[in-house]
Amino acid sequence: MNDALSGQLCARWTIPAYAQDMLWLTGNDGTAARVEGGKGLFTLAAPAEVLTLRWGGEDGAPLTQIRWQVDSLEWDGAVRLGGFIDAMHITTIAQLPAPIVVLTVGGQPLKPGVRPFSGAGERKRTPYPVPAFGDGIDDEVSEGVTTWIAFEDDAALTLAQDALVSKLRVYMYGRLAEQKTGLHELFALPITLEGMSLFAP
């Protein structure tokens, strides 16, 4: 598969069974390809430097953006979006050990390489940049709606509530839920929340 059109989405990680027929890759030029199987095999109609991974179809909700690499795009289930929290729902579900919160987010994908802070490897690259919401999102991609799941004691939920009430912009970092969690039996699109950046108005 050593060419500019064919490859696989994942190398070490395996796409959960519930998601294997739900993922698509699109380029900014309209290139679209469904990914297939546990490793997400695909063939594009035209080369693309950056691809948007989508849920449910070629016009589905964006999940993240990935830079083109030969053979494998090395996706590990990460979901990275910027946008607004439109709704928050808390509930108790018998199958789960504690109450959970479901966040409905309207957002666009973060550009590849966007991170919430400068890492240790960038220590000598001063001055450190101040994150700016608009710099990190691909505003040429249409907004999509996604659902994010967290247990009620998750520290990020305090930020989520502030963002909802004050209509503040956020970056959302999470992961497509693993099959073994059983969340796919409860939610159409189960993304587990791992981190959040909140931006001033």
Backbone hydrogen bonds in HBPLUS format (Angstrom, degrees):
<---DONOR---> <-ACCEPTOR-->    atom                        ^
c    i                          cat <-CA-CA->   ^        H-A-AA   ^      H-
h    n   atom  resd res      DA  || num        DHA   H-A  angle D-A-AA Bond
n    s   type  num  typ     dist DA aas  dist angle  dist       angle   num
A0003-ASP N   A0001-MET O   2.85 MM   2  5.75 132.6  2.08 109.7  95.1     1
A0044-LEU N   A0005-LEU O   2.78 MM  39  4.82 166.6  1.80 133.5 137.4     2
A0007-GLY N   A0042-PHE O   3.12 MM  35  5.69 156.4  2.18 152.4 153.6     3
A0042-PHE N   A0007-GLY O   3.02 MM  35  5.69 155.6  2.08 154.6 152.0     4
A0008-GLN N   A0071-ASP O   2.81 MM  63  6.24 138.7  1.98 145.0 158.2     5
A0073-LEU N   A0008-GLN O   2.91 MM  65  6.41 152.5  1.99 156.5 165.7     6
A0009-LEU N   A0040-GLY O   2.90 MM  31  4.76 147.7  2.01 113.4 123.5     7
A0075-TRP N   A0009-LEU O   2.87 MM  66  5.77 167.0  1.89 159.6 155.1     8
A0010-CYS N   A0039-LYS O   2.96 MM  29  4.91 172.0  1.97 145.9 145.0     9
A0015-ILE N   A0038-GLY O   2.77 MM  23  4.84 164.7  1.79 148.3 145.6    10
A0019-ALA N   A0016-PRO O   2.98 MM   3  5.51 147.4  2.09 115.5 125.0    11
A0020-GLN N   A0017-ALA O   3.27 MM   3  5.30 157.9  2.32 104.9 111.3    12
A0022-MET N   A0019-ALA O   3.04 MM   3  5.13 165.0  2.06 117.6 118.1    13
A0056-GLY N   A0022-MET O   2.56 MM  34  4.63 165.9  1.57 148.0 152.2    14
A0035-VAL N   A0023-LEU O   3.05 MM  12  5.79 178.2  2.05 146.7 146.8    15
A0024-TRP N   A0054-ARG O   3.02 MM  30  5.08 155.8  2.08 136.2 140.8    16
A0054-ARG N   A0024-TRP O   2.75 MM  30  5.08 165.7  1.77 153.5 157.2    17
A0025-LEU N   A0033-ALA O   2.82 MM   8  5.28 165.9  1.84 156.1 160.4    18
A0033-ALA N   A0025-LEU O   2.84 MM   8  5.28 144.9  1.97 151.4 160.4    19
A0026-THR N   A0052-THR O   2.91 MM  26  5.17 152.0  1.99 140.3 149.5    20
A0052-THR N   A0026-THR O   2.74 MM  26  5.17 168.5  1.76 157.0 160.3    21
A0027-GLY N   A0031-THR O   2.75 MM   4  4.84 147.8  1.85 133.5 141.3    22
A0030-GLY N   A0027-GLY O   3.08 MM   3  5.53 159.1  2.13 119.9 120.6    23
A0036-GLU N   A0041-LEU O   2.91 MM   5  5.03 149.5  2.00 132.9 142.9    24
A0041-LEU N   A0036-GLU O   2.81 MM   5  5.03 141.9  1.95 154.3 142.5    25
A0040-GLY N   A0037-GLY O   3.25 MM   3  5.13 147.6  2.36  96.4 105.9    26
A0068-TRP N   A0049-GLU O   2.74 MM  19  5.11 173.7  1.75 146.5 145.6    27
A0051-LEU N   A0066-ILE O   2.84 MM  15  5.31 172.3  1.84 156.6 158.5    28
A0066-ILE N   A0051-LEU O   2.82 MM  15  5.31 161.4  1.85 156.3 162.8    29
A0053-LEU N   A0064-THR O   2.89 MM  11  5.50 163.1  1.92 156.3 161.9    30
A0063-LEU N   A0053-LEU O   2.73 MM  10  5.58 162.5  1.76 169.1 163.6    31
A0055-TRP N   A0061-ALA O   2.87 MM   6  5.28 150.6  1.95 141.8 151.0    32
A0060-GLY N   A0057-GLY O   2.95 MM   3  4.70 163.5  1.98 106.5 108.8    33
A0080-ARG N   A0063-LEU O   2.92 MM  17  6.26 142.9  2.06 150.2 161.6    34
A0072-SER N   A0070-VAL O   2.93 MM   2  5.86 134.5  2.14 109.2  95.2    35
A0176-LEU N   A0077-GLY O   2.84 MM  99  5.25 159.6  1.88 148.4 152.8    36
A0079-VAL N   A0174-GLY O   2.91 MM  95  5.08 163.5  1.94 122.1 123.6    37
A0174-GLY N   A0079-VAL O   2.92 MM  95  5.08 153.8  1.99 154.2 156.5    38
A0110-LEU N   A0080-ARG O   3.13 MM  30  5.67 164.2  2.15 127.3 127.3    39
A0081-LEU N   A0172-MET O   3.06 MM  91  5.20 156.0  2.12 141.6 149.0    40
A0172-MET N   A0081-LEU O   2.68 MM  91  5.20 166.6  1.69 156.5 160.6    41
A0082-GLY N   A0108-GLN O   2.80 MM  26  5.44 158.4  1.84 160.0 167.2    42
A0108-GLN N   A0082-GLY O   2.87 MM  26  5.44 158.3  1.91 154.7 154.2    43
A0083-GLY N   A0170-VAL O   2.86 MM  87  5.50 155.9  1.92 154.2 162.4    44
A0170-VAL N   A0083-GLY O   2.88 MM  87  5.50 158.8  1.92 150.4 156.7    45
A0084-PHE N   A0106-GLY O   2.99 MM  22  5.54 156.8  2.05 155.9 159.1    46
A0106-GLY N   A0084-PHE O   3.03 MM  22  5.54 154.4  2.10 164.5 167.3    47
A0086-ASP N   A0104-THR O   2.78 MM  18  5.58 151.2  1.86 156.7 166.2    48
A0104-THR N   A0087-ALA O   2.95 MM  17  5.08 167.5  1.97 139.7 143.2    49
A0089-HIS N   A0102-VAL O   2.88 MM  13  5.06 154.6  1.94 143.8 152.0    50
A0102-VAL N   A0089-HIS O   2.66 MM  13  5.06 162.5  1.69 154.6 160.9    51
A0091-THR N   A0100-ILE O   2.94 MM   9  5.64 158.3  1.99 159.7 166.7    52
A0100-ILE N   A0091-THR O   2.90 MM   9  5.64 157.3  1.95 167.5 169.6    53
A0096-LEU N   A0093-ILE O   2.90 MM   3  5.54 158.1  1.95 124.3 131.3    54
A0152-GLU N   A0099-PRO O   3.15 MM  53  5.86 162.2  2.19 145.5 142.8    55
A0101-VAL N   A0150-ALA O   2.69 MM  49  5.33 167.2  1.71 170.1 174.3    56
A0150-ALA N   A0101-VAL O   3.01 MM  49  5.33 153.8  2.08 151.4 158.4    57
A0103-LEU N   A0148-TRP O   2.79 MM  45  4.99 164.4  1.81 149.0 154.2    58
A0148-TRP N   A0103-LEU O   2.85 MM  45  4.99 159.5  1.89 145.7 152.7    59
A0105-VAL N   A0146-THR O   2.92 MM  41  5.36 170.0  1.93 157.6 161.0    60
A0146-THR N   A0105-VAL O   2.92 MM  41  5.36 159.8  1.96 151.8 158.0    61
A0107-GLY N   A0144-GLY O   2.89 MM  37  5.56 159.8  1.93 159.1 162.8    62
A0144-GLY N   A0107-GLY O   2.94 MM  37  5.56 162.5  1.97 149.8 151.4    63
A0138-ASP N   A0109-PRO O   3.02 MM  29  5.95 156.3  2.07 172.6 179.5    64
A0111-LYS N   A0136-GLY O   2.77 MM  25  5.72 164.7  1.79 160.9 163.9    65
A0114-VAL N   A0111-LYS O   3.22 MM   3  5.87 165.3  2.25 139.4 140.0    66
A0122-GLU N   A0119-GLY O   2.92 MM   3  5.55 162.4  1.95 119.5 125.4    67
A0123-ARG N   A0120-ALA O   3.21 MM   3  5.32 157.4  2.27 116.7 115.3    68
A0125-ARG N   A0122-GLU O   2.95 MM   3  5.28 159.8  1.99 115.6 122.3    69
A0135-ASP N   A0132-ALA O   3.06 MM   3  5.52 135.9  2.26 113.0 124.9    70
A0136-GLY N   A0133-PHE O   3.17 MM   3  5.73 146.5  2.29 113.8 122.1    71
A0141-VAL N   A0138-ASP O   3.24 MM   3  5.91 167.9  2.25 117.1 120.8    72
A0149-ILE N   A0191-ILE O   2.68 MM  42  5.92 156.9  1.73 163.2 168.9    73
A0193-LEU N   A0149-ILE O   2.98 MM  44  5.77 167.9  2.00 147.7 149.2    74
A0154-ASP N   A0151-PHE O   2.95 MM   3  5.66 162.1  1.98 132.6 133.4    75
A0157-LEU N   A0154-ASP O   3.10 MM   3  5.78 160.0  2.14 118.9 124.7    76
A0158-THR N   A0155-ALA O   3.36 MM   3  6.13 157.8  2.41 118.6 122.5    77
A0159-LEU N   A0156-ALA O   3.09 MM   3  5.32 118.3  2.49 101.2 115.1    78
A0160-ALA N   A0156-ALA O   2.97 MM   4  6.31 152.9  2.04 145.7 154.5    79
A0161-GLN N   A0157-LEU O   2.95 MM   4  6.10 154.9  2.01 143.5 148.2    80
A0162-ASP N   A0158-THR O   3.19 MM   4  6.46 161.0  2.23 144.6 149.5    81
A0163-ALA N   A0159-LEU O   2.83 MM   4  6.07 159.8  1.87 154.2 160.3    82
A0164-LEU N   A0160-ALA O   2.92 MM   4  6.12 154.3  1.99 147.7 154.2    83
A0165-VAL N   A0161-GLN O   3.00 MM   4  6.17 175.4  2.00 156.4 157.2    84
A0166-SER N   A0162-ASP O   2.92 MM   4  5.87 162.6  1.95 149.8 155.4    85
A0167-LYS N   A0163-ALA O   2.88 MM   4  5.31 110.3  2.37 130.4 141.8    86
A0168-LEU N   A0163-ALA O   2.97 MM   5  4.52 146.6  2.09 122.6 132.1    87
A0199-PHE N   A0169-ARG O   2.96 MM  30  5.43 159.3  2.00 164.5 160.7    88
A0171-TYR N   A0197-SER O   2.87 MM  26  4.93 151.2  1.95 137.2 145.3    89
A0197-SER N   A0171-TYR O   2.93 MM  26  4.93 158.5  1.98 137.7 144.1    90
A0173-TYR N   A0195-GLY O   2.94 MM  22  4.90 159.7  1.98 148.7 142.1    91
A0194-GLU N   A0173-TYR O   2.82 MM  21  5.58 161.1  1.85 151.2 149.6    92
A0195-GLY N   A0173-TYR O   2.98 MM  22  4.90 145.9  2.10 146.0 140.3    93
A0175-ARG N   A0192-THR O   3.02 MM  17  5.34 144.4  2.15 138.6 149.7    94
A0192-THR N   A0175-ARG O   2.82 MM  17  5.34 157.8  1.87 164.0 157.0    95
A0177-ALA N   A0190-PRO O   2.92 MM  13  5.61 173.6  1.92 158.7 156.5    96
A0181-THR N   A0178-GLU O   3.19 MM   3  5.72 154.1  2.26 112.6 119.7    97
A0182-GLY N   A0179-GLN O   3.11 MM   3  5.85 154.6  2.17 120.4 126.5    98
A0185-GLU N   A0182-GLY O   3.03 MM   3  5.58 158.3  2.08 114.4 121.2    99
A0186-LEU N   A0183-LEU O   2.97 MM   3  5.30 158.2  2.02 110.2 117.3   100
A0187-PHE N   A0183-LEU O   2.96 MM   4  6.11 150.7  2.04 158.0 167.2   101
